[in-house]
Amino acid sequence: MPISDKINIKGKVQWISIDLVDTMKMKRFLLVLLCSILSCEGAVIVKEVSNANQELNERPIIGILSQEQSFYLHGKFPEESYTSYIAASYVKDVEKAGARVVPILIGKDRSYYKELMKKLNGVLFPGGATFFNQSNGYADAAQHIYEIAQEFNDAGDYFPIFATCLGFQLMIILASGRGTVENRSSCRSFTNLPLVFASDFRSSKMFRDAPEDMIHILANENVTINYHQYCILDSNLKAYNLINDWRPTSYSYDDNHIKFIATYEHRRYPFYAVQFHPEKSSFEWKLSKHYAHSINAVKSNRVFMDFFVSECRKNTHAFEDASEENKYLIYNYPAVFTGVLGSAHHECYFFEPRGKVSK
């Protein structure tokens, strides 16, 4: 005569009929069932412990590359004769996402960039208006950084780069091999645009965890601020056999309805770029530019720097101590209110030489 008994599996009571004759068989069955349950639970626990033990940097410091002083601003500071600058909007955008900034100067040798990058957790190539063929300038410095970052990552040292507008174009040119012909296309866009996401964008690192409501805003509202006369097209990637390394994740259309790449990422390295300007919605205020300043523009553009800083937290480079940190940080330089001078940038940091120079 069978005997009914009950067991509890994951909080659910299940009745099992046990025949006294088949007691030994049932014991073997229960043993297999129990092992199966424990095996599943164990897999979950291991995964959670692994995530919990992942080492993250809670004090990330990001280098921002300076660029040649603009002709317009040079005329506003003729005696100081500054050679390079960083728009403060990039610094504030990084700080807003929970990181600090170290300025990276142009015109240095490769050892300067390598030694500094050993202390930094990532590098930002900002947008701007400079030529790529100037010796010892923005492009040369970026090339050193780009190549050193590749070396770091190839050695298992996770080192991210994020590039905006001019930097977006330069990174593809560096990947193509710099030459007399630059691998970018003419493309005029001076307006606020939505993004046209690639069909597989949700599998990208940049957008994998982006909130759905922010994706909706980016796809349906004119919130990405474009200000460029060059761009990267799919044809630029194909012409230099870059499509296997670089992955477009979204597009936009310029003033002449040319479809250009708006965001991309490297398939192996933690290198990311946007053709538009996420920093401008919160920190650039020139009226004639008509930048998008709506609350949706501000919120949705946070996706990009929040993501990049989260990538930089995976890098554990550090300065020797707080004293060394303090010598390098951007706080050693005053932010100058350049908007009042007619500059497109609201504030700027200026570098080398500091003070007046002899005539």
Secondary structure, DSSP 8 states (H G I E B T S, - for coil): --EEEEEEETTEEEEEEE-GGGHHHHHHHHHHHHHHHHHHHHHHHHHHHHHHT----SS-EEEEE-EE--HHHHHHSTTT---EEEEHHHHHHHHHTT-EEEEE-SS--HHHHHHHHTT-S-EEE------TTSTTSHHHHHHHHHHHHHHHHHTT----EEEETHHHHHHHHHHH---SS-S-EEEEE-SEE--EE-TTGGGSTTTTT--HHHHHHHHHSS-EE--EEEE--HHHHHHTT-TTTEEEEEEEE-TT--EEEEEEEESSS-EEEESS-TTHHHH---GGG----SHHHHHHHHHHHHHHHHHHTT-----SSHHHHHHHSGGGS--EE-GGGT-SSSEEEEESS-S----
